[in-house]
Amino acid sequence: MATYRNTVLTAYRDVEDNLAALRQLEIESNTQGQAVEASNIALQKAQDRYLAGLVTYLEVASTETTALQAELSRINILTRRLDASVLLVKALGGGWTAASD
């Protein structure tokens, strides 16, 4: 009986942990999406200044690096959200079955 109770409590904990992770990652995803948008605007402005001859290409390259890092962070958050979703399904007792040929 104690083993069953421990298993149930562990399952509840896993579900709650993954629900909390999904909520937090959604907030992070929204914030990072805004950062990606802002860095892309900054990149466009840097490219416009370069084409106008106001700055060197070093500023464009630096701004592009920042934009790519923001996009990479966004993808990392998305990956973590997908992982948390899979773990939630697993914690709820769901799963995948092998397809029959």
C-alpha positions in Angstrom: 0.0 0.0 0.0 2.9 2.4 0.8 4.5 1.7 -2.6 1.2 2.5 -4.4 0.8 5.7 -2.4 4.4 6.8 -3.1 3.8 6.1 -6.8 0.7 8.2 -6.9 2.3 11.1 -5.1 5.3 10.9 -7.5 2.9 11.0 -10.4 1.1 14.0 -9.0 4.4 15.8 -8.4 5.6 15.0 -12.0 2.3 16.4 -13.4 2.5 19.6 -11.3 6.2 20.1 -12.1 5.6 19.8 -15.9 2.5 22.1 -15.8 4.5 24.7 -13.9 7.4 24.3 -16.4 5.0 24.8 -19.3 3.6 28.0 -17.7 7.0 29.4 -17.1 8.3 28.5 -20.5 5.3 30.1 -22.1 6.2 33.4 -20.4 9.9 33.0 -21.4 8.8 32.2 -25.0 6.7 35.4 -25.2 9.5 37.5 -23.8 12.1 35.9 -26.1 9.8 36.4 -29.1 9.8 40.2 -28.3 13.6 40.1 -28.0 13.8 38.4 -31.4 11.5 41.0 -33.0 13.5 43.9 -31.4 16.9 42.5 -32.5 15.6 42.0 -36.1 14.4 45.7 -36.1 17.9 46.7 -34.8 19.5 44.6 -37.5 17.4 46.3 -40.3 18.3 49.7 -38.9 22.0 48.8 -38.8 21.9 47.6 -42.4 20.1 50.8 -43.5 22.8 52.9 -41.7 25.5 50.8 -43.5 23.9 51.3 -46.9 23.7 55.0 -46.2 27.5 55.0 -45.4 27.0 56.1 -41.8 28.6 53.0 -40.1 31.1 50.2 -40.9 30.0 46.7 -41.6 31.3 45.7 -38.1 28.2 47.2 -36.6 26.0 45.2 -39.0 27.9 42.0 -38.2 27.7 42.7 -34.4 23.9 43.4 -34.6 23.4 40.3 -36.7 25.2 38.2 -34.1 22.9 39.5 -31.5 19.9 38.8 -33.6 21.0 35.2 -34.3 21.7 34.6 -30.5 18.2 35.8 -29.7 16.8 33.4 -32.3 18.9 30.6 -30.9 17.5 31.3 -27.4 14.0 31.3 -28.8 14.6 27.9 -30.4 16.1 26.6 -27.1 13.0 27.7 -25.2 10.8 26.0 -27.8 12.7 22.8 -27.4 12.4 22.9 -23.7 8.6 23.5 -24.1 8.3 20.5 -26.3 10.3 18.4 -23.8 8.1 19.5 -21.0 5.0 18.6 -23.0 6.2 15.1 -23.7 7.1 14.7 -20.0 3.6 15.9 -19.0 2.0 13.4 -21.3 4.2 10.7 -19.8 3.3 11.8 -16.3 -0.4 11.6 -17.1 0.1 8.0 -18.2 0.1 8.6 -21.9 2.5 7.2 -24.3 3.3 6.1 -27.8 2.8 2.6 -29.2 4.9 1.1 -32.0 3.1 1.2 -35.3 2.2 -2.2 -36.7 3.3 -3.0 -40.2 
